[in-house]
Amino acid sequence: MTDLASEPEAIRAAVQERYGRAAREATMSCCGPTPVDVPFGIGLYNDAERDAIPAAAAVASLGCGNPTALAQLAPGEVVLDLGSGGGIDVLLSARRVAPDGMAYGLDMTPEMHALALRNQAETAITNADFLIGTIENIPLPDECVDVIISNCVVNLSADKHAVFREAFRVLRPTGRLAISDIVLRRPLPSAVAGLVAAWTGCIAGAMLESDLREALTQAGFVDSSIETTMVYDRTQLLSMAAALDPAQIPHDLDVEAALEALEGAVTSAFIRGTKPA
């Protein structure tokens, strides 16, 4: 078992490996003989949204919400998606802010970046740009973005305070943070919190709601709010666990005890914050 709290590079490597594999599987499922299951996240988009994007973008959707629907995007705005993956939220955002707005996607995984570019080419959307980099060090200048969105990615970072500081930096005054993510209602048992597999599966890296509020305030955001959109029950937790790499789960882990501890503790939430004028 890896001590995640003290090894941020191990976290980053594990996240890159998992999401690189997801990008390859998404490509094969749409362009070759190897199918993969439709992920949980795509069910949070309506039919019109799913029809507006390539199939590979849908398959690569590993989020826990639909930030494009909740962020109230307006034509002419500049949007940045942190951890943009296959590009689903960037491409949907680009349509919402067209014709004069712009949507940027930022991802650290080369395979996801390549998949996003292919998906963009398929849609012929021109007001979008996909960048490679980390969400702890956003490769954009100060005060250039109106809205920051993200879909179940911030919890994967080993330095969430850096993520919120960078988000605050690139937002224009009165700009807003509008992200979907996993939030914990109570601390996780140590047997679960230390698993790389759980971390890259969007559970062990999640913050307690109280800690998340404090992090937003420390970064400078005002009018912050955390709105629960789903509380995960046993069935949903088992569905998420099915996507984990069995090799990274200790053979002596008491799965029943872990599920009992997690049920009701794990939520999806819509998180808002505003940069002061």
VOLORO-330531 format. One record per residue: residue in three letters; z, y negated, x negated of N, C-alpha, C in turn. Coordinates in Angstrom, 2 decimals, always signed. Last residue first. Layout:
BEGIN
  baba     n_up  n_north   n_east    ca_up  ca_north  ca_east     c_up  c_north   c_east
   ala        Z        Y        X        Z         Y        X        Z        Y        X
...
This chain:
BEGIN
  baba     n_up  n_north   n_east    ca_up  ca_north  ca_east     c_up  c_north   c_east
   ala    -6.72   -41.32   +14.81    -7.71    -42.37   +14.56    -7.35   -43.12   +13.29
   pro    -5.74   -37.97   +13.81    -5.49    -39.31   +14.35    -6.59   -40.30   +14.00
   lys    -7.27   -35.02   +14.81    -7.02    -35.89   +13.67    -6.83   -37.32   +14.18
   thr    -5.82   -32.57   +16.90    -6.64    -33.76   +16.77    -6.27   -34.51   +15.50
   gly    -6.04   -29.14   +17.98    -5.37    -30.20   +17.24    -6.34   -31.35   +17.07
   arg    -5.64   -25.91   +19.49    -6.22    -27.24   +19.42    -5.38   -28.17   +18.56
   ile    -6.42   -22.60   +20.00    -5.57    -23.52   +19.24    -6.29   -24.85   +19.08
   phe    -6.10   -19.95   +22.07    -6.97    -21.06   +21.77    -6.10   -22.17   +21.19
   ala    -5.31   -16.55   +21.18    -4.94    -17.89   +21.65    -6.03   -18.88   +21.28
   ser    -4.24   -13.23   +21.67    -5.33    -14.14   +21.33    -4.95   -15.50   +21.90
   thr    -1.28   -11.60   +20.40    -2.02    -12.34   +21.42    -3.26   -12.99   +20.82
   val    +1.17    -9.19   +19.97    -0.11     -9.70   +19.49    -0.86   -10.37   +20.63
   ala    +3.35    -8.19   +21.29    +3.59     -9.14   +20.19    +2.32    -9.83   +19.74
   gly    +2.53    -6.34   +23.14    +3.17     -7.56   +23.62    +3.44    -8.59   +22.55
   glu    +2.79    -3.84   +20.77    +2.44     -4.14   +22.15    +3.24    -5.33   +22.67
   leu    +3.91    -3.36   +18.26    +2.84     -4.34   +18.39    +2.57    -4.76   +19.82
   ala    +5.79    -1.36   +18.58    +6.22     -2.64   +18.02    +5.19    -3.74   +18.25
   glu    +4.22    +0.69   +19.58    +5.32     +0.19   +20.40    +5.77    -1.19   +19.90
   leu    +2.54    +1.12   +17.40    +1.98     +0.64   +18.66    +3.06    +0.04   +19.56
   ala    +4.44    +2.09   +15.56    +3.69     +0.87   +15.27    +3.11    +0.27   +16.55
   ala    +5.24    +4.44   +16.79    +6.22     +3.38   +16.58    +5.53    +2.04   +16.31
   glu    +2.82    +5.85   +16.68    +3.43     +5.57   +17.97    +4.44    +4.42   +17.85
   val    +2.38    +6.08   +13.92    +1.45     +5.31   +14.74    +2.08    +4.92   +16.07
   asp    +4.02    +6.02   +11.18    +4.34     +6.42   +12.54    +3.52    +5.56   +13.49
   leu    +2.43    +6.96    +8.22    +2.68     +5.89    +9.17    +2.95    +6.46   +10.56
   asp    +1.75    +8.78    +6.32    +3.06     +8.94    +6.93    +3.40    +7.82    +7.91
   his    -0.69    +8.04    +5.33    -0.63     +9.27    +6.13    +0.70    +9.43    +6.83
   pro    -1.60    +4.59    +5.59    -0.76     +5.63    +4.99    -0.63    +6.84    +5.92
   ile    -4.89    +3.55    +5.74    -3.69     +3.72    +6.56    -2.85    +4.85    +5.98
   gln    -7.23    +3.51    +4.41    -6.27     +2.47    +4.06    -4.99    +2.55    +4.89
   ala    -8.82    +5.46    +5.47    -8.36     +5.65    +4.10    -7.30    +4.64    +3.70
   pro    -9.66    +4.53    +7.96    -8.53     +5.48    +7.91    -7.98    +5.66    +6.50
   asp   -10.33    +1.28    +8.61   -10.69     +2.33    +7.66    -9.50    +3.29    +7.54
   leu   -10.54    +0.35   +12.11    -9.95     +0.30   +10.77   -10.42    +1.46    +9.91
   ala   -11.36    +0.60   +14.69   -12.31     -0.01   +13.77   -11.79    -0.04   +12.33
   ala    -9.23    +1.55   +16.08   -10.34     +2.47   +15.86   -11.35    +1.93   +14.87
   ala    -7.62    -0.62   +16.51    -7.26     +0.29   +15.43    -8.40    +1.24   +15.10
   met    -8.77    -1.73   +18.79    -8.85     -2.45   +17.52    -8.58    -1.52   +16.35
   ser    -8.08    +0.27   +20.63    -9.48     -0.05   +20.41    -9.68    -0.79   +19.10
   leu    -5.31    +0.11   +20.54    -5.96     +1.33   +20.08    -7.45    +1.10   +19.80
   leu    -5.02    -2.42   +21.68    -4.59     -2.20   +20.30    -5.23    -0.94   +19.72
   gln    -5.90    -1.91   +24.27    -6.66     -2.84   +23.42    -6.28    -2.68   +21.95
   thr    -3.90    -0.14   +25.15    -5.31     +0.26   +25.15    -6.13    -0.62   +24.22
   arg    -1.53    -1.69   +24.96    -1.71     -0.49   +24.15    -3.18    -0.08   +24.05
   asp    -2.48    -5.18   +25.06    -1.72     -4.02   +25.50    -2.09    -2.81   +24.63
   tyr    -2.25    -8.49   +24.02    -2.85     -7.19   +23.77    -1.92    -6.06   +24.22
   val    -2.85   -11.20   +26.03    -1.77    -10.46   +25.38    -2.25    -9.02   +25.25
   met    -4.94   -14.04   +25.88    -4.82    -12.60   +26.12    -3.60   -12.07   +25.37
   thr    -4.63   -16.73   +25.55    -5.75    -16.29   +26.39    -5.70   -14.80   +26.69
   thr    -2.30   -19.27   +25.12    -2.53    -17.83   +25.10    -3.66   -17.47   +26.06
   glu    -2.71   -22.14   +23.39    -2.87    -21.59   +24.73    -3.20   -20.11   +24.65
   ile    -1.20   -24.52   +21.69    -1.55    -23.11   +21.53    -1.54   -22.48   +22.91
   ser    -1.83   -27.81   +20.40    -1.44    -26.91   +21.48    -1.92   -25.51   +21.16
   ser    -1.24   -31.09   +19.08    -1.61    -29.70   +18.92    -1.11   -28.87   +20.10
   asp    -1.13   -33.86   +18.73    -1.49    -33.31   +20.04    -1.90   -31.84   +19.95
   val    -2.30   -33.97   +15.30    -1.44    -34.39   +16.40    -1.94   -33.76   +17.69
   phe    -2.32   -32.86   +11.90    -2.86    -32.85   +13.26    -1.81   -33.32   +14.26
   gly    -1.37   -32.65    +9.32    -1.64    -33.99    +9.84    -2.14   -34.04   +11.26
   ala    -0.35   -30.37    +8.22    -1.70    -30.76    +7.80    -2.07   -32.15    +8.30
   gln    +2.06   -30.17    +9.59    +2.08    -30.49    +8.17    +0.71   -30.93    +7.66
   thr    +1.08   -29.39   +12.11    +1.75    -30.68   +11.94    +1.76   -31.10   +10.48
   leu    +0.09   -26.85   +11.53    -0.80    -27.88   +12.06    -0.21   -29.27   +11.87
   ala    +2.45   -25.56   +10.72    +1.34    -25.71    +9.78    +0.37   -26.79   +10.24
   glu    +3.95   -25.57   +13.10    +4.43    -26.32   +11.95    +3.31   -26.56   +10.94
   arg    +2.40   -23.85   +14.67    +2.61    -25.24   +15.10    +3.05   -26.10   +13.91
   leu    +2.70   -21.51   +13.15    +1.38    -22.11   +13.32    +1.50   -23.56   +13.74
   asp    +5.39   -20.92   +13.45    +4.88    -21.25   +12.12    +3.52   -21.93   +12.20
   ser    +5.44   -20.34   +16.20    +6.23    -21.45   +15.67    +5.74   -21.88   +14.30
   glu    +3.78   -18.06   +16.34    +3.40    -19.29   +17.03    +4.16   -20.49   +16.48
   leu    +3.15   -16.42   +13.24    +4.00    -16.63   +14.40    +3.64   -17.97   +15.04
   met    -0.21   -15.58   +12.23    +1.02    -16.35   +12.10    +1.84   -16.27   +13.39
   ala    -1.88   -12.61   +11.01    -1.64    -13.63   +12.02    -0.29   -14.31   +11.81
   gly    -2.33   -10.50    +9.34    -2.43    -11.83    +8.77    -2.12   -12.94    +9.75
   ala    -2.18    -8.20   +10.90    -1.08     -8.48    +9.97    -1.15    -9.87    +9.37
   ile    -4.64    -8.51   +12.49    -3.29     -8.40   +13.06    -2.24    -8.87   +12.05
   cys    -7.33    -8.25   +11.65    -6.91     -9.42   +12.43    -5.53    -9.27   +13.09
   gly    -8.04    -6.28    +9.91    -8.29     -6.04   +11.32    -7.70    -7.11   +12.21
   thr    -7.12    -6.96    +7.49    -8.54     -7.21    +7.73    -8.93    -6.88    +9.15
   trp    -4.45    -6.10    +7.98    -4.76     -7.50    +7.67    -6.23    -7.79    +7.97
   ala    -4.67    -3.38    +8.35    -4.24     -4.19    +9.48    -4.58    -5.66    +9.25
   ala    -5.48    -2.70    +5.77    -6.33     -2.37    +6.91    -5.96    -3.22    +8.11
   val    -3.32    -3.46    +4.20    -4.59     -4.16    +4.03    -5.47    -3.93    +5.25
   leu    -0.07    -3.65    +5.48    -1.30     -2.87    +5.39    -2.53    -3.76    +5.21
   gly    +2.35    -4.90    +5.89    +1.89     -4.70    +4.52    +0.57    -3.99    +4.37
   ala    +2.92    -4.91    +8.59    +2.60     -6.18    +7.95    +2.04    -6.01    +6.55
   val    +3.69    -2.29    +9.16    +2.39     -2.77    +9.62    +1.97    -4.01    +8.84
   ala    +6.15    -2.03    +7.98    +5.18     -0.95    +7.78    +3.78    -1.37    +8.20
   ser    +7.62    -4.22    +8.91    +7.10     -4.25    +7.53    +6.04    -3.18    +7.30
   pro    +6.72    -5.37   +12.18    +7.49     -4.47   +11.31    +6.82    -4.39    +9.95
   leu    +6.14    -8.90   +12.75    +5.69     -7.52   +12.71    +6.63    -6.66   +11.88
   pro    +7.86   -11.30   +14.86    +7.47    -10.75   +13.56    +7.04    -9.30   +13.66
   arg    +6.23   -12.38   +17.92    +7.42    -11.98   +17.19    +6.97   -11.38   +15.86
   arg    +3.82   -13.27   +18.72    +4.98    -13.74   +19.47    +6.29   -13.36   +18.79
   leu    +1.04   -14.36   +16.76    +2.12    -13.40   +17.01    +3.27   -14.05   +17.79
   val    -2.42   -14.78   +17.34    -1.12    -15.40   +17.15    -0.05   -14.39   +17.54
   ile    -5.79   -14.96   +16.42    -4.67    -14.09   +16.76    -3.36   -14.80   +16.42
   asp    -7.93   -17.59   +17.75    -7.35    -16.75   +16.71    -6.25   -15.87   +17.27
   ser   -10.27   -20.19   +18.08    -9.67    -19.00   +18.68    -9.10   -18.15   +17.56
   ile   -10.04   -23.78   +17.77   -10.30    -22.44   +17.24    -9.65   -21.37   +18.10
   ala   -10.63   -26.81   +17.23   -10.67    -26.02   +18.47   -11.04   -24.60   +18.10
   leu    -9.86   -30.01   +16.14    -9.83    -28.59   +15.77    -9.76   -27.80   +17.07
   arg   -11.63   -33.10   +16.21   -10.73    -32.11   +16.79   -10.96   -30.72   +16.23
   gly   -11.50   -36.61   +15.27   -12.12    -35.29   +15.31   -11.13   -34.24   +15.75
   thr   -10.25   -38.97   +14.86   -10.32    -38.51   +16.26   -11.07   -37.19   +16.38
   pro   -11.99   -39.24   +11.81   -10.89    -39.71   +12.67   -11.21   -39.46   +14.14
   arg   -13.69   -36.14   +10.98   -13.68    -37.59   +11.14   -12.44   -37.99   +11.93
   leu   -12.73   -33.44    +8.87   -12.86    -34.02   +10.20   -12.87   -35.54   +10.14
   val   -12.16   -32.71    +6.31   -13.56    -32.89    +6.64   -13.78   -33.45    +8.05
   arg    -9.29   -32.64    +6.32   -10.04    -33.49    +5.39   -11.46   -33.75    +5.86
   phe    -8.60   -30.68    +8.18    -8.21    -32.07    +8.43    -9.04   -33.02    +7.56
   ala    -9.56   -28.45    +6.81   -10.11    -28.79    +8.12    -9.81   -30.26    +8.44
   glu    -7.87   -28.50    +4.60    -9.30    -28.70    +4.41    -9.97   -29.08    +5.74
   arg    -5.41   -27.94    +5.87    -5.59    -29.18    +5.10    -7.07   -29.50    +4.92
   phe    -5.95   -25.42    +6.94    -5.73    -26.54    +7.86    -5.84   -27.88    +7.13
   val    -6.26   -23.95    +4.55    -7.34    -23.99    +5.54    -7.17   -25.20    +6.45
   ala    -3.77   -24.23    +3.35    -4.94    -24.81    +2.70    -6.10   -24.93    +3.68
   his    -2.27   -22.73    +5.16    -1.98    -24.16    +5.02    -3.14   -24.87    +4.34
   lys    -3.21   -20.17    +4.73    -3.60    -20.85    +5.96    -3.30   -22.34    +5.91
   asp    -4.00   -18.22    +2.53    -3.42    -19.56    +2.41    -3.86   -20.39    +3.61
   ala    -5.30   -15.90    +3.08    -3.99    -15.77    +2.43    -3.28   -17.12    +2.30
   ser    -7.00   -15.50    +6.20    -6.79    -16.24    +4.95    -5.39   -15.99    +4.41
   leu    -7.15   -14.36    +8.66    -7.52    -13.53    +7.51    -7.24   -14.20    +6.18
   asn    -6.66   -16.32   +10.51    -5.58    -15.35   +10.26    -5.88   -14.46    +9.05
   val    -9.12   -17.55   +10.70    -8.07    -18.22    +9.93    -6.94   -17.25    +9.61
   val   -10.66   -15.91   +12.42   -10.90    -15.89   +10.98    -9.74   -16.49   +10.19
   cys   -11.25   -16.04   +15.20   -10.46    -14.94   +14.65   -10.68   -14.79   +13.14
   asn   -13.45   -18.32   +14.94   -13.26    -17.22   +15.87   -12.58   -16.05   +15.17
   ser   -13.61   -21.88   +15.09   -13.45    -20.64   +14.31   -13.09   -19.55   +15.28
   ile   -14.63   -25.32   +14.74   -14.35    -24.13   +15.53   -14.15   -22.95   +14.58
   ile   -14.25   -28.74   +14.58   -14.17    -27.50   +13.82   -13.81   -26.38   +14.78
   val   -16.14   -31.67   +15.12   -15.41    -30.55   +15.71   -15.42   -29.37   +14.74
   asp   -17.28   -33.61   +13.46   -16.59    -34.01   +14.69   -15.70   -32.92   +15.25
   val   -17.40   -34.26    +9.96   -17.50    -33.30   +11.05   -16.73   -33.82   +12.26
   cys   -16.86   -35.78    +7.76   -18.27    -35.62    +8.11   -18.48   -34.75    +9.34
   glu   -14.57   -36.36    +6.02   -14.84    -37.04    +7.28   -16.31   -36.99    +7.68
   asp   -15.67   -35.49    +2.74   -14.63    -35.97    +3.65   -15.26   -36.57    +4.92
   pro   -18.30   -32.95    +2.40   -17.55    -34.16    +2.05   -16.51   -34.53    +3.09
   leu   -18.03   -29.37    +1.95   -18.55    -30.52    +2.66   -17.72   -31.74    +2.31
   pro   -17.12   -26.64    +1.38   -18.10    -27.37    +0.57   -18.82   -28.47    +1.35
   ile   -13.68   -26.02    +1.59   -14.90    -26.25    +2.36   -15.89   -27.10    +1.57
   asn   -11.63   -23.97    +0.77   -12.28    -24.98    -0.07   -13.65   -25.27    +0.53
   glu   -10.82   -22.10    +2.53    -9.76    -22.83    +1.83   -10.32   -23.94    +0.95
   ile   -13.06   -20.83    +3.32   -12.50    -21.80    +4.26   -11.32   -22.55    +3.68
   thr   -15.58   -20.59    +0.78   -14.33    -20.16    +1.41   -13.80   -21.25    +2.32
   gly   -19.17   -20.08    +1.07   -17.97    -20.64    +0.47   -16.75   -20.14    +1.22
   ile   -22.40   -20.88    +2.05   -21.55    -19.86    +1.45   -20.36   -20.55    +0.78
   leu   -23.70   -22.06    +5.19   -23.21    -22.30    +3.84   -22.41   -21.09    +3.36
   phe   -26.34   -22.72    +7.36   -25.31    -21.76    +6.97   -24.98   -21.91    +5.49
   asp   -27.14   -24.96    +9.90   -27.20    -24.71    +8.46   -26.03   -23.80    +8.09
   ala   -29.15   -26.15   +12.60   -28.04    -25.34   +12.10   -28.25   -25.09   +10.62
   asn   -31.39   -27.05   +14.08   -30.24    -27.93   +13.84   -28.99   -27.13   +13.49
   thr   -33.30   -25.11   +14.62   -33.43    -25.89   +13.39   -32.22   -26.77   +13.10
   ile   -33.90   -21.90   +15.81   -33.02    -23.07   +15.92   -33.02   -23.81   +14.59
   ala   -35.30   -19.55   +15.99   -36.05    -20.77   +15.68   -35.21   -22.03   +15.91
   thr   -34.19   -17.07   +16.26   -34.03    -18.00   +17.38   -34.84   -19.27   +17.22
   glu   -34.80   -15.89   +13.83   -35.27    -15.24   +15.06   -35.18   -16.18   +16.26
   ala   -33.48   -17.51   +12.03   -34.94    -17.47   +12.00   -35.50   -16.87   +13.29
   gln   -30.84   -16.84   +12.68   -31.33    -18.19   +12.91   -32.86   -18.22   +12.96
   asn   -30.77   -14.20   +11.79   -30.59    -14.48   +13.21   -31.09   -15.88   +13.56
   arg   -31.09   -14.60    +9.05   -32.08    -13.83    +9.80   -31.99   -14.11   +11.29
   leu   -28.74   -16.05    +8.53   -30.05    -16.67    +8.30   -31.16   -15.94    +9.04
   ala   -26.83   -14.08    +9.13   -26.88    -15.31    +9.91   -28.23   -16.01    +9.75
   leu   -27.33   -12.21    +7.11   -27.55    -11.83    +8.50   -27.67   -13.08    +9.38
   ala   -26.55   -13.69    +4.86   -27.94    -13.25    +4.98   -28.27   -12.88    +6.43
   his   -23.82   -13.96    +5.47   -24.66    -15.15    +5.29   -26.13   -14.79    +5.48
   met   -23.00   -11.31    +5.40   -22.94    -12.04    +6.66   -23.82   -13.29    +6.60
   glu   -23.42   -10.77    +2.68   -24.14    -10.00    +3.69   -24.14   -10.70    +5.05
   pro   -21.65   -12.58    +1.36   -23.10    -12.71    +1.23   -23.88   -11.96    +2.30
   thr   -18.94   -14.15    +2.76   -19.51    -12.82    +2.57   -21.04   -12.92    +2.50
   met   -17.85   -16.55    +3.42   -17.78    -16.19    +2.00   -18.46   -14.85    +1.71
   asp   -19.25   -19.11    +5.49   -18.76    -17.75    +5.34   -18.80   -17.38    +3.86
   leu   -19.87   -21.57    +7.85   -19.34    -21.32    +6.51   -18.78   -19.91    +6.46
   gly   -22.31   -23.43    +9.60   -21.52    -22.20    +9.51   -21.10   -21.98    +8.07
   tyr   -22.86   -26.37   +11.51   -22.74    -25.72   +10.21   -21.92   -24.44   +10.35
   ala   -24.96   -28.09   +13.65   -23.94    -27.04   +13.57   -24.00   -26.39   +12.20
   met   -25.57   -31.33   +14.98   -25.77    -30.35   +13.90   -24.63   -29.34   +13.93
   gly   -27.39   -33.37   +17.43   -26.22    -32.84   +16.74   -26.59   -31.79   +15.71
   asp   -29.64   -34.05   +18.86   -29.30    -34.87   +17.70   -28.09   -34.36   +16.91
   pro   -30.10   -32.58   +21.17   -31.06    -32.46   +20.06   -30.62   -33.16   +18.77
   ala   -27.49   -30.09   +20.58   -28.87    -30.55   +20.45   -29.12   -31.71   +21.44
   val   -25.06   -28.96   +21.06   -25.05    -30.31   +20.48   -26.45   -30.88   +20.28
   arg   -25.69   -26.45   +22.13   -24.86    -27.37   +22.91   -24.92   -28.80   +22.37
   arg   -27.16   -25.20   +20.12   -27.80    -25.47   +21.40   -27.01   -26.51   +22.20
   ala   -25.17   -24.98   +18.19   -26.36    -25.79   +17.91   -27.10   -26.13   +19.19
   ser   -23.45   -23.14   +19.38   -23.03    -24.54   +19.23   -24.22   -25.45   +18.99
   leu   -24.94   -20.81   +19.15   -24.60    -21.31   +20.48   -24.19   -22.77   +20.42
   leu   -25.02   -20.68   +16.34   -26.26    -20.78   +17.10   -26.01   -21.27   +18.52
   val   -22.28   -20.46   +15.74   -23.08    -21.57   +15.20   -24.34   -21.76   +16.03
   asp   -21.54   -18.10   +16.98   -20.96    -19.35   +17.46   -21.70   -20.57   +16.92
   ile   -23.18   -16.17   +15.56   -23.21    -16.30   +17.01   -22.70   -17.66   +17.48
   gly   -23.34   -15.57   +12.81   -23.86    -16.83   +13.30   -23.83   -17.06   +14.79
   gly   -22.12   -13.48   +11.51   -23.53    -13.35   +11.83   -24.14   -14.55   +12.53
   gly   -19.69   -15.65   +10.08   -20.20    -14.29   +10.25   -21.70   -14.25   +10.48
   ser   -18.24   -18.00    +9.80   -19.27    -17.95   +10.84   -19.92   -16.59   +11.01
   gly   -15.81   -19.35    +8.91   -15.97    -17.90    +8.97   -17.01   -17.53   +10.01
   leu   -15.74   -22.13   +10.89   -15.09    -21.52    +9.73   -15.13   -20.01    +9.86
   asp   -18.24   -24.21   +11.87   -17.61    -22.93   +12.22   -17.06   -22.31   +10.95
   leu   -18.55   -27.54   +12.76   -18.40    -26.61   +11.64   -17.65   -25.38   +12.12
   val   -20.70   -29.96   +14.25   -19.74    -28.87   +14.40   -19.73   -28.01   +13.15
   val   -21.33   -33.13   +15.40   -21.47    -32.26   +14.23   -20.34   -31.23   +14.28
   glu   -22.89   -34.17   +18.51   -21.74    -33.92   +17.64   -22.13   -33.02   +16.46
   gly   -25.07   -34.39   +20.20   -24.93    -35.37   +19.13   -23.78   -35.11   +18.18
   pro   -23.59   -33.20   +23.19   -24.79    -33.51   +22.43   -24.53   -34.60   +21.39
   ala   -20.34   -31.65   +22.77   -21.21    -32.62   +23.43   -22.45   -32.86   +22.58
   leu   -18.04   -29.00   +23.52   -18.99    -29.65   +22.63   -19.93   -30.55   +23.43
   gln   -15.57   -27.73   +24.28   -16.16    -28.85   +25.02   -17.09   -29.67   +24.11
   ala   -14.40   -25.46   +23.32   -14.33    -26.66   +22.49   -14.92   -27.90   +23.14
   leu   -14.83   -23.20   +24.84   -13.56    -23.91   +25.00   -13.50   -25.24   +24.27
   ala   -17.24   -22.13   +24.12   -17.03    -22.46   +25.52   -15.80   -23.32   +25.73
   thr   -16.89   -21.67   +21.43   -17.95    -22.59   +21.84   -17.79   -23.01   +23.30
   pro   -14.89   -19.73   +21.17   -14.56    -21.14   +20.93   -15.64   -22.11   +21.39
   asn   -13.95   -17.15   +22.50   -15.24    -17.80   +22.62   -15.03   -19.29   +22.43
   gly   -12.24   -14.49   +20.73   -12.35    -15.53   +21.74   -13.77   -16.04   +21.80
   cys   -12.13   -12.93   +18.58   -11.12    -12.65   +19.59   -11.15   -13.70   +20.69
   gly   -14.97   -11.47   +16.77   -13.97    -12.47   +17.11   -13.01   -12.01   +18.19
   leu   -17.15   -10.28   +15.69   -15.86     -9.60   +15.52   -14.71   -10.51   +15.90
   ser   -20.42    -9.76   +16.11   -19.35    -10.62   +16.62   -18.03    -9.87   +16.59
   ala   -22.50    -8.18   +15.44   -21.66     -8.65   +14.34   -20.54    -9.55   +14.81
   val   -23.79    -7.84   +17.86   -23.12     -6.69   +17.27   -22.16    -7.12   +16.17
   ala   -24.88   -10.44   +18.15   -23.91     -9.93   +19.11   -23.11    -8.77   +18.51
   ala   -26.66   -10.57   +16.06   -25.56    -11.53   +16.10   -24.47   -11.07   +17.05
   ala   -28.45    -8.58   +16.78   -27.64     -8.39   +15.58   -26.48    -9.36   +15.52
   ala   -29.74    -9.69   +19.01   -28.84     -8.54   +19.20   -27.93    -8.34   +17.99
   pro   -29.78   -13.30   +19.07   -30.31    -12.00   +18.67   -29.27   -10.89   +18.83
   ile   -28.95   -15.17   +22.08   -28.80    -14.89   +20.66   -29.41   -13.53   +20.32
   ala   -29.02   -15.48   +24.78   -29.58    -16.57   +23.99   -29.54   -16.31   +22.49
   asp   -27.69   -13.46   +26.05   -29.15    -13.42   +26.09   -29.79   -14.45   +25.17
   arg   -25.07   -14.31   +25.73   -25.53    -13.13   +25.01   -27.05   -13.04   +24.96
   glu   -25.09   -16.51   +27.48   -24.83    -16.72   +26.05   -25.32   -15.52   +25.24
   ala   -25.56   -15.27   +29.92   -26.51    -16.28   +29.43   -26.33   -16.51   +27.94
   asp   -23.29   -13.62   +30.19   -24.63    -13.03   +30.06   -25.63   -14.02   +29.48
   asn   -20.55   -14.88   +28.15   -21.22    -14.56   +29.41   -22.64   -14.07   +29.15
   tyr   -18.25   -13.36   +25.88   -19.36    -14.27   +26.11   -20.06   -13.88   +27.41
   leu   -16.49   -11.39   +25.43   -15.91    -12.67   +25.82   -16.98   -13.74   +26.04
   gly   -17.72    -9.20   +24.38   -17.42     -9.18   +25.80   -16.84   -10.49   +26.32
   ile   -17.72    -9.53   +21.68   -18.91     -9.97   +22.40   -18.69    -9.96   +23.91
   gly   -15.28    -8.41   +20.72   -15.47     -9.85   +20.82   -16.63   -10.27   +21.68
   phe   -15.46    -5.58   +20.53   -14.66     -6.20   +21.59   -15.04    -7.65   +21.81
   pro   -18.82    -4.46   +19.70   -17.45     -4.86   +19.42   -16.78    -5.55   +20.60
   val   -20.54    -1.53   +20.37   -20.51     -2.96   +20.66   -19.07    -3.43   +20.51
   asp   -20.74    +0.81   +17.65   -20.21     +0.42   +18.95   -20.30    -1.09   +19.12
   val   -23.91    +1.34   +16.07   -22.48     +1.09   +16.00   -22.03    +0.67   +17.39
   pro   -26.54    +3.62   +15.01   -25.91     +2.70   +15.95   -24.44    +2.49   +15.63
   thr   -29.09    +3.94   +12.87   -27.65     +4.14   +12.87   -26.96    +3.18   +13.83
   pro   -31.84    +3.50   +12.57   -31.40     +4.63   +13.39   -29.90    +4.77   +13.54
   gly   -32.56    -0.07   +12.84   -32.68     +1.26   +12.25   -32.04    +2.31   +13.11
   cys   -31.94    -2.54   +13.82   -33.23     -2.40   +13.12   -33.44    -1.01   +12.56
   cys   -29.46    -2.62   +14.93   -30.54     -3.29   +15.64   -31.91    -3.00   +15.05
   ser   -27.85    -1.21   +13.25   -27.79     -0.88   +14.67   -28.94    -1.49   +15.44
   met   -28.28    -2.39   +10.77   -28.80     -1.04   +11.03   -28.84    -0.73   +12.51
   thr   -26.94    -4.84   +11.13   -28.37     -4.82   +10.83   -28.98    -3.46   +11.16
   ala   -24.35    -3.96   +11.53   -25.02     -4.72   +12.58   -26.52    -4.71   +12.38
   glu   -23.83    -2.77    +9.07   -23.89     -1.93   +10.25   -24.59    -2.64   +11.40
   arg   -23.79    -5.05    +7.44   -24.79     -4.00    +7.20   -24.94    -3.10    +8.42
   ala   -21.62    -6.40    +8.55   -22.95     -7.01    +8.57   -24.03    -5.97    +8.36
   ala   -19.54    -4.62    +7.99   -19.88     -4.91    +9.38   -21.26    -5.53    +9.50
   arg   -19.49    -4.77    +5.21   -19.87     -3.51    +5.84   -20.28    -3.74    +7.30
   gly   -18.57    -7.38    +5.00   -19.86     -7.04    +4.45   -20.38    -5.75    +5.05
   tyr   -16.09    -7.06    +6.12   -17.07     -7.83    +6.87   -18.47    -7.69    +6.29
   arg   -14.80    -5.44    +4.19   -14.89     -5.02    +5.60   -16.01    -5.75    +6.33
   glu   -15.08    -6.93    +1.82   -15.62     -5.57    +1.91   -15.80    -5.16    +3.36
   gln   -13.76    -9.32    +2.44   -15.19     -9.33    +2.12   -15.81    -7.94    +2.27
   val   -11.15    -8.33    +2.79   -11.85     -8.97    +3.90   -13.35    -8.97    +3.66
   ala   -10.61    -7.42    +0.21   -10.59     -6.48    +1.33   -11.34    -7.04    +2.52
   ala   -10.75    -9.80    -1.25   -11.67     -8.70    -1.56   -11.75    -7.71    -0.40
   arg    -8.65   -11.25    -0.10   -10.02    -11.75    -0.01   -11.03   -10.64    -0.26
   ile    -6.46    -9.63    -0.79    -6.78     -9.88    +0.61    -8.24   -10.29    +0.74
   ala    -6.55    -9.85    -3.54    -6.72     -8.53    -2.94    -7.08    -8.66    -1.45
   glu    -6.01   -12.53    -3.83    -7.33    -12.05    -4.21    -7.60   -10.66    -3.65
   pro    -3.31   -12.70    -3.04    -4.36    -13.29    -2.20    -5.75   -12.82    -2.56
   glu    -0.71   -11.07    -3.29    -2.01    -10.80    -3.89    -3.13   -11.35    -3.02
   ser    +1.67   -11.35    -1.98    +1.64    -11.78    -3.36    +0.29   -11.58    -4.03
   ala    +1.23   -10.36    +0.58    +1.75    -11.71    +0.44    +1.62   -12.23    -0.98
   leu    +0.43    -7.70    +0.27    -0.54     -8.72    +0.63    -0.04   -10.13    +0.33
   asp    +0.77    -5.20    -1.67    +1.65     -6.28    -1.27    +0.79    -7.50    -0.99
   thr    -0.81    -2.23    -0.53    -0.90     -3.46    -1.31    +0.06    -4.49    -0.76
   met    +0.00    +1.19    -0.85    +0.00     +0.00    +0.00    +0.00    -1.24    -0.88
